[in-house]
Amino acid sequence: MDVLSRPADEFVNDGMVEELWAMKAVEHAEVHFNLLCSVDPRQLHLTPYDNEIYEEFRKQFPDMNVAVVDENELKSVDGKAKWRSYMEKFNRLEDYSYGTLLRASASEEFHPENAILVVRIQFWAIEIARNREGHNDCIRKKFKNRSSKKEE
């Protein structure tokens, strides 16, 4: 019997793969947050394509509040359709569709209530906008001792 013709319920997600993905996503979130605590976010470049990502983001989402992201709006039927159109423009970028954790509120650190699962291009678009528009400026002041405490 061909594997592809077998019923879908015979296949399960490998728990180890999910666990490794979750660990990698949390690690990425921590590294990004530590960067925000250490450097001026307005000077931070997340990709070589930041300008293009930002310009297209604000063209397609001119009124999106990036200071506090509404997960329901992001994942609504209309929201998904708009994001799908946006994402297609960046499918040439490596890892553009990789699952990534985004802080819902730019003024807070990562914690379960402040984390939204998004794809990497959404993360880049929103975080680049936060950096350029000043929404991440408070992080370095508010959490400046966080990265040095972790090193101790």
C-alpha positions in Angstrom: 0.0 0.0 0.0 1.3 3.4 -1.0 2.0 5.7 2.0 0.1 8.6 0.4 -3.1 6.5 0.1 -3.3 5.7 3.8 -5.8 7.4 6.1 -4.5 10.7 7.6 -5.4 9.5 11.1 -2.6 6.9 10.9 -0.1 9.7 11.0 0.7 11.8 14.1 3.0 14.6 14.7 6.3 13.6 16.2 6.4 15.1 19.7 10.1 15.5 19.6 9.9 17.6 16.4 7.3 19.8 18.0 9.4 20.1 21.2 12.5 21.1 19.2 10.5 23.7 17.2 9.1 25.2 20.4 12.6 25.4 21.9 14.0 27.1 18.8 11.1 29.5 18.7 11.6 30.5 22.4 15.3 30.8 21.8 14.7 33.1 18.8 12.3 35.2 20.9 14.8 35.5 23.8 17.7 36.5 21.4 15.5 39.2 19.8 14.4 40.6 23.1 18.0 40.7 24.4 18.9 42.6 21.3 16.2 45.1 22.0 17.5 45.5 25.6 21.0 46.1 24.4 20.9 48.3 21.3 18.9 51.3 20.0 16.1 49.5 18.1 16.0 52.3 15.5 19.5 51.2 14.5 18.7 47.5 14.4 18.5 45.7 11.1 16.7 42.3 11.2 17.3 41.4 7.5 19.1 42.8 4.5 15.6 43.6 3.2 14.2 45.7 6.0 13.5 48.7 3.8 11.5 46.6 1.3 9.7 44.7 4.1 8.7 47.9 5.9 7.6 49.8 2.8 5.4 47.0 1.5 4.0 46.4 5.0 3.0 50.0 5.5 1.6 50.1 1.9 -0.7 47.1 2.6 -1.3 47.7 6.3 -1.1 51.5 6.7 -3.3 51.7 9.8 -2.2 48.5 11.6 -1.4 49.2 15.3 2.0 47.5 15.8 2.3 48.8 19.4 -0.3 46.3 20.5 -1.1 43.6 17.9 -4.7 42.3 17.9 -4.3 38.5 17.4 -8.0 38.2 16.4 -7.5 40.8 13.7 -4.3 39.2 12.5 -5.9 35.8 12.2 -9.4 36.7 11.0 -10.5 35.5 7.5 -9.8 39.0 6.1 -6.5 39.4 8.0 -5.3 36.0 6.7 -6.2 36.9 3.1 -4.3 40.3 3.4 -1.3 38.6 5.0 -1.2 35.9 2.4 -1.0 38.5 -0.3 1.8 40.3 1.5 3.7 37.1 2.2 3.7 36.1 -1.5 5.9 39.0 -2.2 8.6 37.7 0.1 8.5 33.9 -0.6 12.1 34.2 -2.0 13.4 34.9 1.5 14.8 32.0 3.5 12.6 31.0 6.5 9.9 33.6 5.6 7.2 31.1 6.5 8.9 29.7 9.6 6.8 29.7 12.8 7.9 32.5 15.1 6.8 34.1 18.4 5.8 37.7 18.3 5.2 39.9 21.4 1.5 41.1 21.3 2.4 44.3 23.2 5.6 46.0 22.2 6.1 47.5 25.7 6.2 44.1 27.4 8.7 41.2 27.5 7.9 37.7 26.3 5.6 35.7 28.5 2.8 33.3 27.5 0.0 35.9 27.6 2.1 38.2 25.4 3.1 35.8 22.7 1.4 35.2 19.3 2.5 32.5 16.9 3.1 34.1 13.5 5.2 33.3 10.4 8.6 34.9 10.2 7.7 37.5 7.6 4.9 38.8 9.8 7.4 39.0 12.7 9.9 40.9 10.6 7.3 43.3 9.2 5.8 44.1 12.6 9.1 44.3 14.5 10.8 46.4 11.8 7.8 48.8 12.0 8.0 48.8 15.8 11.7 49.7 15.6 11.3 52.4 13.0 8.2 54.0 14.6 9.6 54.0 18.1 7.4 51.4 19.7 10.4 49.3 20.9 12.3 52.4 22.3 11.0 51.8 25.9 12.4 48.2 26.1 16.0 49.2 26.6 15.1 51.6 29.4 12.5 49.3 31.0 14.5 46.1 30.9 18.1 47.3 30.6 19.5 45.1 33.4 17.7 42.0 32.0 20.5 40.9 29.7 23.3 41.5 32.2 21.5 39.6 34.9 21.2 36.6 32.5 24.9 36.6 32.1 25.6 36.4 35.8 
